[in-house]
Each structure stands twice: as C-alpha cells, then as structure tokens.
Amino acid sequence: MTVAEPRIAIVGAGPAGIYAADILLGLAPTASIDLFEKLPAPYGLVRYGVAPDHPRIRKITDALHDVLVNPRIRLLCNVEIGVDVAIEDLRAAYDGVIVATGADLDVHLDIPGIDLPGSFGAADFVFWYDGHPDAARTWPLEAESVAVLGAGNVALDVTRILAKHASALTHTDTPDTVLDQLAASPLRDVHLFARRGPADVRFSAMELRELAEQDDVDVIVDPDELALDEHAERMVAQFSQRRIIVRTMTEWAALDPAGRTASRRIHLHLRQRPVRLLGTDRVTGIEMERTASDELGRMVGTGELLRYDVGAVYRAVGYRSTPVPGMPFDADLGVVPHAEGRVVDAAGAPIPRLYATGWIKRGPVGLIGSTKSDAAQTVRHLVDDLADAEPIAPGEDPLTHVDHAVDLDGWLRIDAAERGAGAERGRERTKLVDRAEMLAHAKLTQMTEAVR
C-alpha cells in the first residue's frame, strides 16, 4: 500500500537534513516534514562550523532558507532527541525518520600528555569562535607560540583564525566577545604540522593560499621539506590540485627571509607526526617524529625526533559523531550502521522507518555540497519503502508536551535580531551566542501577543 500523504521526521537541520527535506519533497510532493534541531537556530555546520572569514560558504544558508520556508516543512528548533522526544516516539508517529545529526566531537589522539591543560580539540575552538550557544564564552589565548596538528581544511581554519588579527574580522558575524579576546592574544607563531608530505596533504588549494593572504602574517616553509619522492611525483603528475598545492608551498619557501617582517608567523611543517606533549602542569612543548613514505605511499616513522617550544596544542585530526539515543551506533567507526541509508540492527536487518544521512551515516568526509548525493541515496530508499508500507495512523503530535520549541517564525525573529545588531556595527549580522537570549528573541512576539 502506498502512503498517500506520508509524514516524515528529519532529525538535524544542518545542510544534510535540509537537503534531504528538499529532495524528499521533489520525490514525494505530498509529504509533510517535521525538521528537528537541538539548537535554537538551524543550518548546523554552515552556521557553527564554517570560519567567519568564509562568507562565500556561509551564503549557502540562502539556499537552505528557501527550503525551510516551504509550507510542507515544519521547523522545530531547540528540541533534543533523547531528551524532549525519543526516537521510538518518532518512529511510532511518522512514516519515516531520517537522522542527519552530523559530527561534532574531536577524534581522540592517543599520545602521552594529550590531556594536559593547553591541549585543545579543534571542534571546541571552532564552536567558540563561531558563537555556538553551548560553547565556552571565553578561550585561553595566552600562548605566544602554538602548534596545530592536522592536514585538512579544519587545521587550516584553526591556524588562520589563530594568526589573523581581530581587526580583519570586524566585518564578519563574529561575536564581539570573540573579537575582544582575539585582539588581546599575544600570539607570535603558529606551527602547523602535517604527517604527510606536500603532495599528500588534504588541504584544498584555495584554503591553503588564504594563509598568506592575511595582513601582517608571514608563512614560512622549509624548502628541504618539499622534496618529492617517487610517490609524490606520481601524485603531482596525476592531480592538478596537488600540483597547485606543491607550487604554492614552493613559492613560499623561495621568499627572501629578509622580507618576512610580519608580527605573526605561520610555520608549515611537513612529514612530522606528534609523539608526545611536553609539560608537567600544562603544555610547554611538543615532540614530533619525522616521517617518510614507503613504496606504497604510506607514512612511516624515521626515528628522528624534534622538539618545539609551544604553550598550546590544537588537535585537528578529525571529527566523529555523537551517538543518538535509541539508535544503533558503531563506536569504532563513529557512524550509524546502515545499508545505503537504511539503519540496520545488530543482525544487519533494516529497522523499519529509520534512516540516516550526512556525516553520521558516512563519517566526516566530503564538502558540504557532497551531502546532496548522499541524501538522495537515503531518500530514494525511503520513498521506495513507502510504496510497500502501511501508513502510520494519525495520532497525537509527539511534540504536544514540548513548549520550548522554536518554529520558523521564532528563528526569523532571531535572524532579525542578529541582522539588527550587525547593522549597528556596519555588518550584515552579529551572531547571538547566548541560548537564553536567542530564545527570548524567538518568543518575543508570542509574549507580546499574550500580554495584549
């Protein structure tokens, strides 16, 4: 029996969840969708994971907004699955439930000293400078020299924001509290370490070049670390992005040291992996081991150790997902077990009406746009399953008992408040960071009408 007007719940109002909603309405135009989000605002990774100096990527929210205003979608922010409503309650009330909660935790780096004060995960730092409502409001920017570990774009973001002068962010939506703390930072040197060689880093060429496009920031590369072995020569010959990356680093290495007069410096170190953090009561340094690639391109240690004096270490070695209460979870892989988006139980059998998409489905790989094809696969299976499913009998709204949900109108009031605060400073917006303040704006009109 085909479900004529299916009711679908999507958990997570970031790009993955919103793309899934958009694709679903294209394949099942009679569907109604409830889109749940635990934060008071939608957009997930775009709002709380993209660096504030990347407005081009932030503009993705314009397209996401166009989806949210579809009358067949009900936005329900400030609702946490497992706290306000259970997955089983959603499965009982909807013809399909898609979980798209992303990845918000740092992958653990198991080396001695990693838990010392002054050792930070990239996710926490990104949430801080992006004004995540559940992040700390202050950050200990006390070190003159810091290390960043990682060979991907998150490591570049962390490095760039640490080195960037706060005055270069005043036109963005960065919260004033963040700008004030960045302005007071005594930082002089950022050491960015990648265990891979120049042809194997996972940086995008565009983001790498941005390191040197900052005012009063020099990028320093040791030319000896740019030597290409046979494996690297093959990579450069096959992939244009890798050629651009190697060329960019080579240009930096060739610059005259006498011309490096900036007050802040980024030191790019290649073929080095962390061995231990140094210090007793807090981080005072880091020990690295030089690496080399074997005949298969795998990085192996050489036994040569190097030490760097740093007062803080930022780990940007990967993200992993938080388990969703009531759903299976593969703790080793950090994803929901599934078969092409259909969530499966311990025996590998699909769990009726339960699906996954985005990073909680495939892990934190791919750019924001790549979630579209991922969502399409999941949604197609859901629609196929609807053709053979018995419709869920209409019952009580599982959100009847929740009086703190922020709907689309509530989010638009938050959005208007941010734009108003930004206009006072000559910006497009200034992000609200306090959850209580966000909720106060979301409920403002309702409170006023109640008084009347």
Steps between C-alpha positions, in 0.01 A plus 500: 500500500638838403498770768307782332607786727798374698614675816878505531721611789854621429734536797760770438444831320847534354578467129455120502155516657378794292630348176319178590178696555536674165564175312215328681250767397617457141444123507196502729333841451205412726723427798503714811828535687583587858862616518649471849807688624643496854644854471280813493615573143521288184784451245733287714848478345454810285417716803724338761777328305600734216756766588357855515744624235342265243184696410472326162440166673275664760275619214385139463247595768307698237422179311428313823258776605307458175438137596396578859222738393321225304156472662529120515795531741457573872823617664538400867821636648608477865371140512746228598442140401541272798411781740183664372383215280629147438590339170241229572233767542593644162491158334153445647371835374663535156517291185874555488772649721827626351785576740745763372677616814851539360830473688584729790774329702877494453670170421718407798875515450656233721846633588660583837409842637194546281282583802727773636349849541576688182406204278184581305274329249429689179125446533486688831706788361289523186180502706646780713595734216179418312284589800344159566245546781636202696867600467710677762475878482870549572809338351851490653696684228811535714783337304744684274575179308250222423485177299216383274490131404325397179518492123143600410296816459396510866867524595536788253196676649635469853843619392362795306267619778776471760740705286248749364484844658158567653464819292473280190183339640305808606291492181387140565230357728762412763365570851650806671624288792705289256642807324606652833683185605670456161613864515668437836684186386880519545558243226810526283548157340270221382666170410278293270607135486399243237626144513464476123726642231413798277323288236286311751355766729121526500487879484305658218719721282277805550502478880873439509568819302286695747767454767726747319222741404466637852625840606816502713541120492795317341499134393831319539582168331831313513593418139664176615157370602366541146717235334283259299560126506373263230158471660464879524611544139220265392241690705607836359493365145148356540313766700484870419401601855815336635712678239353833611563421868863402439554806281352728768724357771803523271431868436481566874825312564678712239412835661788711631518459881593868527153588377323311778429787736143421608411502868355149470640195325356167383761224478388215275670171595461191282574132560483526878269315738437567870667272753418671831404829656754638743433660836406416858213729596421625151629479142849644459603329178444220253722219375464399136645217291600542139314271260565368152283321246561134418467351154119498535480862611431418866660726759743325736716633781872556446603515868624859471344710777455877514378722782315830482427742782127578487251606766193339342414217259188483282399158369330507159534133414136423425141516625266227616127484567318497832277191541128571475307349793285211383698435181768239425850646489834362385737643760810390307402675178304780667196454273152348500507150343299505181446352156499791253324720754264242650602466866562136591497308829773279646401217264522728197125517444346838410309666784160603361452871434850598620762657272822702516676754282798733522807456716329277754441264208832513314744668740640855481618492140410715203405864465159643587374462144585129490225436754244547222586176323520323834153627597360400160601137556333487842183677387456275196503195728251665736264578211535145366414364845192723522358324195482173694423635846182526700438867586543605860161577650463868590550548871600755759778737398816368678592863573177586686680503836790716375438870558850631423529410130612782267305495175581675172353830619707476818818440301419795273472720810844385613628567148350850503658574839842394371464709188394798709800461730725472197356812336596700809862397436495530121485124445246265344441342841651443844432153624313446826682245712304470823227236483271687740532819297425312178191343653385834636507645149331190357208529741479880505199539271310219673559661841386840371182355352426317827520830691260660254 
